[in-house]
Amino acid sequence: SSVGQIGYILLALGACVALIPSGDDRLLALAAIAFCGGLLHAINHGIFKGLLFFSAGSLYQATGTQDLNKMGGLWKYMPVTGFAVLIASFGIAGVPLLNGFVSKWSIYVATIQGSTSAKYLAVCAIIAILTSAMTLAMYIKFFGVAFLSRQSTVVKQQAAKQGNLEVGMTQQLPQLIMALLCIVI
């Protein structure tokens, strides 16, 4: 996933390098859009990936395991973390109305429209779009297994011990702020 996200930034920079030497004002504008999209994507990546790491820490604290196969049915016990994971998953995949979509769309537009000048940009854009689809599938699986599947034995045991598995407000607040940033941006 990180390799894919870094690929978007490199694609934006590649579009800039391909389009700037042309001297055409239209292509210079597309290069600027690609550059701004790449910068925004670097910021977005820090937000949604940070949110996913915070959420992973919450899941570990609640279940005592890093094994996704031993998690399941956490939505009932961790709705705030579940919401954060869902927003971050959609954000990293570039689902419309979230921050990842804005930056990825800028890069797609610049590369596809700039492909009239540099033909390879269209191929790069198609690869980037397919990468987004695979990222969405991967994170939906993660969300589904951890939160929506049937309750695992580990979750049942932890819930019997602790009752509510949701982390404290000091951990929820950063998750909610970052989820809000994913929506606002």
N, C-alpha and C positions, 0 to 999 in steps of 0.2 A: 504494500500500500504506500509506504513512504517513497519507494522507488517510483511508483506511478505519479505521486504528487510532485516529486522533484522533476519528473519528466515533463509535467505541465509548465513548470517554471523554465526549464530548458527549451521547450517548444516556443514559449513566448519570446525568449531571448533569441532563439534561432530565427523566428519570424522578423524580429527587429533587424538582425544582421542581414537577412535576405532582402528586406524591403527598403532599408535606408539608402543604400547606394544608388537606387534608381533615379532619384531626383524628382520623381513624380509626386506632387503634393498629396494626391489621394493615397498613394502607397506610404508616404511619410505619416499620414494620419493613421493608417492601419498599423504601422510600426509603433506609433505612440499608444494606440489602443492595446496592442499586444504587450508592450512594456508595462503599462498601467495594470493590465490584467495579471501579468506575472507577479508584480509587486503585491497586488491585492491578494493573489493566491498564496503568496508566502505568509502574509498576515493571517489569512483564513486558515491555512494549514496549521499554524501555531494554535489557533483557537480551537478548531474541531479535534485536532489530534491531542491537544492538551486535555480537552474535555473527555476524550476516550480514555486517556491514561488515568485521570482522576476517577472516572467511573470504574475502570478495571481495579483500581485500589479499593474502591468501595465494595466491589464484588468479592475481592479477596478477603477483606476484613469481615464481610458478612458470612462467607461460606468456609473460609479457611483453606481454600484450594484454588489453584490456577487452572485446573482441568475443566474446560468448558463442558465436557461430557458428564461431569459430576454436578453440574448446575442444572436447574430447570424449575420453572414455576416461580421465579423470583418476582414477577410483576405484583403478585398479591402482597408480598412483604417489602418490596423496594420500589414503590411507584415513582418516587422522585428521581432516583437513579435510572430507572427504566425510561422515563421521559427524556432524561439527559442523553442516554445512550441512543435513543431513537432519533433525537434531533442531530446529534453528532454523526450518526451513521448516514442520515440523509444529507447532511451538510458535506461530508467527505465524498459522497457519491455524486454530488452536484444536482440534487433534486431541486426543481424550481421553488422559489420563494425562500431559499436559504442561501447562506453566504457562499458556499462552494459553487453554486450555480452562477452567480454573478461573475466571479473571476473566470470560471471555465468558459462561460459563454463569450466573454470578451476575447479570450484566446481563440476560441473556435471561429468567431466572426473574422478576426484578423487573419487567421491562417487560411480559412476557406476563401475569403475574398482576395487575399494576397497570393493565392495559388495561380492567379493569372500571370503573375510575374515570376514566381518560383514554384514550379510544378510539384515539387516534392512536398510542399506544405499541405496539400490536400490529403496526401497519404498519411502524413503525420497527424492531421486532424482526425482522420478516420480511426487511426490507432488510439488516439486520445479518447475519442467517444466510446470505443469498445472497452478501453480501460475503465472508464466511468461505469459502464454497465457491469463489468466484472466486480468492481469495487462495491457497487450496490448489492449485488448478489451475495458477496462475502459478508457484508455487514448486516444484511437482513438475516442471513443464517445465524450469525453471532447473536443478534437480538432475539430471534425466534427460539434458539436453543436455550439461552440463558433466562429469558423472561416469559415466553409463551408456551413452552413445551410443558409436559406434565412434570409435577414436582419430583425432584430427585430425592434419593435417600439422604444425601448430605443436607439438602435444604430442609427436609422434614426434621432431621436431628437438630440442626441449628435453630430452627424456629421453635422446637419444643424447649430448647435451653433458654433462648433469649426472648422469644415472643416476636417482637418486631425486629427485622433484620436491617432496616434502613439505618444508614450512618447518621451521626449527629449533625446538627445544624452547621457546625464549623466546616464540615465536609460538603454539606448540601449547598451552602451558599455559593461557593466558587463554581460548582456545577451549574447552578441556576443562572448565575451571571454569564458564564460562558455560553450556555444554551440560549440565553437572551441575545447575546452578541451574534450568535449564528443566525438568529431570526431577524434582528435589526439590520445587520449588514446586508 
